Amino acid sequence: MPVRVRKRVFSSNRVLPYLLLVPAILVVIGIIYPWLLGLYQSFTDYSLLNPDKMIFIGARNFADILFSKKGLHTVKITLLYGLYTTSIELSLGILIAVLLNREKKGTRVLRAILPVPLMIAPVIAGIMWKLMMDPSTGVINYLLNTIGLPGSKWIYHTRTALISIAVIDVWIFTPFIILIILAGLSSVPQGVYEASAIDGANDFQNLFYITIPIILPYILLACVFRLIDSFKMFDLFYVATKGGPGDATMNIPIWSYLTGLKELRMGRAMAGLQVLWVVNYVVAFVLLRFIERIRKMR
Amino acid sequence: MLKKAARIVILGLFFMFLLFPLFWIISYSFKQEVDIIAYPPKFIFKPTLQNYISSFTGKARASTGIFYQTKSKLPLYLKNTFILTVGSLFVTILIGVPASYSLAKMKVKGKQHLTFMFLSFRFLPELAVILPIYVLFNRLKLFDTYHGLIWVYQLITLPLFVLIMHSFFQDIPQDIIEAAYVDGATPIKTLIRVVLPLCGPGIAAASILCFIFAWNTFQFALILGANKTQPITIGLLTFISFQEIQRGSMAAAATVGVIPSVVFAVLSHKFIVRGLTLGALKE
C-alpha cells in the first residue's frame, strides 16, 4: 500500500521540480542574455559614440588583444597578478594553517579573527591600505624606516605598483586559504605523524612529504578560487591605481572598464572580457577535473 | 622549546599583520585632523568623536576651529546599501530555496548541468555582464534604480545561495522526505513543514554570506548606479574626490561601513568554509 501512494504522488508531480526552478531560470536568462549580447558585440566595432552603427569585424578585437604589444601587456599583467597573489597566499596560508593546527590551546580566538579581513569590502580595504601606503605620510613607510628598511613608493611607481596591490590582496585573502587548509588538515589521521616520528622524520620532511600530499585536493581547490578571482579582480585595481602609473597595473578588467566606459569602445572591451572568461573557465575546468581524479584515486 | 617560540612568533606577526590596518583605520576615525596628518604618525593621541559627527551630519570643523556645514551623504549611503543588500537577499531567498531544493532532492533532467551552470557564474567576470547591461538599462530606464540593481545583484547572491543550500539540502537524509510522502504529504508540504525547519541553520548561513557579499559589492553600483542609489562602497570614494582628502570623516564612514561585515564575519566563522567554497567543502 505505501508503494502505491508514493508512486501516485511522484507521477502527479513530475512538473513541480521544474516549476520550482522557473524563477531562478528567469533570473539566469536575465544574466545570460546580456552576456551573449556582449559576446556578439565583441565581434563588432560597437562604440557608444555610434550606437546604431555596429559593423561585424570578426576577430579583429581579439587579434588586437592577443597579438598587439598593449594587448599582450594587459594579459601579462593579469596573469602576473594572479601568479603573485596565489603563490604568496598559498605559501603563507599553508604555513600559518599548519602552525595554527599544531597549537591546540588559544587558537579559537585567532580562528574567529581570520574571516575579518576576508569579509571587509575589498574597496574599503583598498582605501585603508592606500592611506597607509602613502609614500610620504603613510604609516607603513614610517614603520619600515624605524626598523632600518627603506620606504617604497608603493602604488605610485611603475615597478612597485602591481606588487603593492598584491600586498592588499594577500592581506584580504590569505585567511581564505588558511580556512580551507585548516579544514583539510582536520582530515589528516593523527597516526600518520606518529608513524613518521618513528621513522625519524623532521618537521620539514613531515610538511613536504606527508602533509602537503594528503591535503593536495584542498590546496588545489584554494588555488582554483584564488587564481580565478585574482584574474578578474577589479575593485582593488580601481581604488588603488585605475591601471596606472602609466599602464603598470592595467589588468584585463580595468582595461575593459576604461575601454568600454571612457573610450566608449564597447566591442573591444567585450572582447577582452571574453578572453578573460575563457581563461577562467579553462583553469577551473582543468583544476577541478584534476581534483576529482585525485579524490577518485583515494 | 626554541621551535615552539618560533612558531608563536610567526603566528603573532601574522595576526598583527591582519589586525594592524583595522586598528589603524579605527584610530584614524577617532583622531583629530591635526593628529591624522602628523608625521611621524602619532600612536598616542587625544580621541574625538568629531569625525563621526561630521560624517553623519556634515558639520565639519576647520583647523581654525570654526564649524562649517557640508552636505553629508553618509546616511544616504547607508540607507542605500541596506536597501540593496536586504532587497536582493529577500529576492534570492524567495527564488533560491525552491530552486536549490528542486536541484538537490527532486528529479530534474539535466540537474548536473544546471548546478554546474550556477557554479560557473562564480568564475564569470562580472563586468562581462555589467557592461552590456549598462546599455540595456539605459534603454529600459532601469539605470540608477533600486529594483534594477537588486535584479543585477542576483548575479552574485543567487548562485552563492543556491549552491550553499544545495549542500545543506543534501545533508538531509532522503528517508525523512520519503517518510513524509508515505504519510501522504505533497512535495510542497514536505518542503515547508519538514525540510525547511531542518534547514533553518543552512538558510541562516547562506543568508549571512549573501548579505556580506551583497554589502561589499562595488562594480554594480559603480557602473549601473548614480546619485540616487550609491551604496557605501561607492560613497566612500567621494570622500576622496574633494580638494582635500577628508581623512577623518572617511575613516569614520569606513569604520561604520565595515561594522556589519565584521559582525557577520565573526558570527559566521563556523560555516564560512562551506559557503566560500560553494558547498564543495564542509567544516
HADDOCK unambig.tbl for C-alpha pairs under 7 A between the chains (distance, minus, plus):
assign (segid A and resid 2 and name CA) (segid B and resid 182 and name CA) 5.87 0.50 0.50
assign (segid A and resid 5 and name CA) (segid B and resid 182 and name CA) 6.75 0.50 0.50
assign (segid A and resid 6 and name CA) (segid B and resid 181 and name CA) 6.31 0.50 0.50
assign (segid A and resid 6 and name CA) (segid B and resid 182 and name CA) 6.23 0.50 0.50
assign (segid A and resid 9 and name CA) (segid B and resid 186 and name CA) 6.97 0.50 0.50
assign (segid A and resid 17 and name CA) (segid B and resid 102 and name CA) 5.10 0.50 0.50
assign (segid A and resid 17 and name CA) (segid B and resid 106 and name CA) 6.14 0.50 0.50
assign (segid A and resid 17 and name CA) (segid B and resid 107 and name CA) 6.85 0.50 0.50
assign (segid A and resid 17 and name CA) (segid B and resid 108 and name CA) 6.43 0.50 0.50
assign (segid A and resid 18 and name CA) (segid B and resid 108 and name CA) 6.91 0.50 0.50
assign (segid A and resid 20 and name CA) (segid B and resid 98 and name CA) 5.14 0.50 0.50
assign (segid A and resid 20 and name CA) (segid B and resid 99 and name CA) 5.43 0.50 0.50
assign (segid A and resid 20 and name CA) (segid B and resid 102 and name CA) 6.41 0.50 0.50
assign (segid A and resid 21 and name CA) (segid B and resid 98 and name CA) 6.69 0.50 0.50
assign (segid A and resid 21 and name CA) (segid B and resid 99 and name CA) 4.53 0.50 0.50
assign (segid A and resid 21 and name CA) (segid B and resid 102 and name CA) 6.81 0.50 0.50
assign (segid A and resid 23 and name CA) (segid B and resid 95 and name CA) 5.88 0.50 0.50
assign (segid A and resid 24 and name CA) (segid B and resid 95 and name CA) 5.69 0.50 0.50
assign (segid A and resid 24 and name CA) (segid B and resid 96 and name CA) 6.71 0.50 0.50
assign (segid A and resid 24 and name CA) (segid B and resid 99 and name CA) 6.30 0.50 0.50
assign (segid A and resid 31 and name CA) (segid B and resid 129 and name CA) 6.74 0.50 0.50
assign (segid A and resid 31 and name CA) (segid B and resid 155 and name CA) 6.90 0.50 0.50
assign (segid A and resid 34 and name CA) (segid B and resid 129 and name CA) 5.78 0.50 0.50
assign (segid A and resid 34 and name CA) (segid B and resid 132 and name CA) 5.45 0.50 0.50
assign (segid A and resid 34 and name CA) (segid B and resid 133 and name CA) 5.88 0.50 0.50
assign (segid A and resid 35 and name CA) (segid B and resid 128 and name CA) 6.10 0.50 0.50
assign (segid A and resid 35 and name CA) (segid B and resid 129 and name CA) 4.93 0.50 0.50
assign (segid A and resid 35 and name CA) (segid B and resid 132 and name CA) 6.85 0.50 0.50
assign (segid A and resid 37 and name CA) (segid B and resid 132 and name CA) 6.66 0.50 0.50
assign (segid A and resid 38 and name CA) (segid B and resid 128 and name CA) 6.88 0.50 0.50
assign (segid A and resid 38 and name CA) (segid B and resid 132 and name CA) 5.51 0.50 0.50
assign (segid A and resid 96 and name CA) (segid B and resid 11 and name CA) 6.66 0.50 0.50
assign (segid A and resid 99 and name CA) (segid B and resid 7 and name CA) 6.48 0.50 0.50
assign (segid A and resid 112 and name CA) (segid B and resid 266 and name CA) 5.81 0.50 0.50
assign (segid A and resid 112 and name CA) (segid B and resid 269 and name CA) 6.14 0.50 0.50
assign (segid A and resid 113 and name CA) (segid B and resid 266 and name CA) 6.98 0.50 0.50
assign (segid A and resid 115 and name CA) (segid B and resid 265 and name CA) 5.72 0.50 0.50
assign (segid A and resid 115 and name CA) (segid B and resid 266 and name CA) 6.91 0.50 0.50
assign (segid A and resid 115 and name CA) (segid B and resid 269 and name CA) 6.53 0.50 0.50
assign (segid A and resid 116 and name CA) (segid B and resid 262 and name CA) 5.59 0.50 0.50
assign (segid A and resid 116 and name CA) (segid B and resid 265 and name CA) 5.82 0.50 0.50
assign (segid A and resid 117 and name CA) (segid B and resid 18 and name CA) 6.93 0.50 0.50
assign (segid A and resid 119 and name CA) (segid B and resid 212 and name CA) 6.76 0.50 0.50
assign (segid A and resid 119 and name CA) (segid B and resid 261 and name CA) 5.68 0.50 0.50
assign (segid A and resid 119 and name CA) (segid B and resid 262 and name CA) 6.56 0.50 0.50
assign (segid A and resid 119 and name CA) (segid B and resid 265 and name CA) 6.02 0.50 0.50
assign (segid A and resid 120 and name CA) (segid B and resid 258 and name CA) 6.07 0.50 0.50
assign (segid A and resid 120 and name CA) (segid B and resid 261 and name CA) 5.87 0.50 0.50
assign (segid A and resid 120 and name CA) (segid B and resid 262 and name CA) 6.83 0.50 0.50
assign (segid A and resid 121 and name CA) (segid B and resid 216 and name CA) 4.41 0.50 0.50
assign (segid A and resid 123 and name CA) (segid B and resid 233 and name CA) 6.39 0.50 0.50
assign (segid A and resid 124 and name CA) (segid B and resid 233 and name CA) 6.94 0.50 0.50
assign (segid A and resid 124 and name CA) (segid B and resid 254 and name CA) 6.54 0.50 0.50
assign (segid A and resid 128 and name CA) (segid B and resid 21 and name CA) 6.94 0.50 0.50
assign (segid A and resid 128 and name CA) (segid B and resid 25 and name CA) 6.60 0.50 0.50
assign (segid A and resid 137 and name CA) (segid B and resid 39 and name CA) 6.26 0.50 0.50
assign (segid A and resid 139 and name CA) (segid B and resid 41 and name CA) 6.27 0.50 0.50
assign (segid A and resid 142 and name CA) (segid B and resid 40 and name CA) 6.96 0.50 0.50
assign (segid A and resid 171 and name CA) (segid B and resid 18 and name CA) 6.47 0.50 0.50
assign (segid A and resid 179 and name CA) (segid B and resid 273 and name CA) 6.44 0.50 0.50
assign (segid A and resid 180 and name CA) (segid B and resid 273 and name CA) 6.29 0.50 0.50
assign (segid A and resid 183 and name CA) (segid B and resid 283 and name CA) 5.76 0.50 0.50
assign (segid A and resid 228 and name CA) (segid B and resid 123 and name CA) 6.41 0.50 0.50
assign (segid A and resid 232 and name CA) (segid B and resid 125 and name CA) 5.56 0.50 0.50
assign (segid A and resid 235 and name CA) (segid B and resid 218 and name CA) 6.78 0.50 0.50
assign (segid A and resid 270 and name CA) (segid B and resid 128 and name CA) 6.60 0.50 0.50
assign (segid A and resid 273 and name CA) (segid B and resid 128 and name CA) 5.59 0.50 0.50
assign (segid A and resid 277 and name CA) (segid B and resid 124 and name CA) 5.76 0.50 0.50
assign (segid A and resid 277 and name CA) (segid B and resid 125 and name CA) 6.30 0.50 0.50
assign (segid A and resid 280 and name CA) (segid B and resid 123 and name CA) 6.29 0.50 0.50
assign (segid A and resid 281 and name CA) (segid B and resid 123 and name CA) 6.86 0.50 0.50
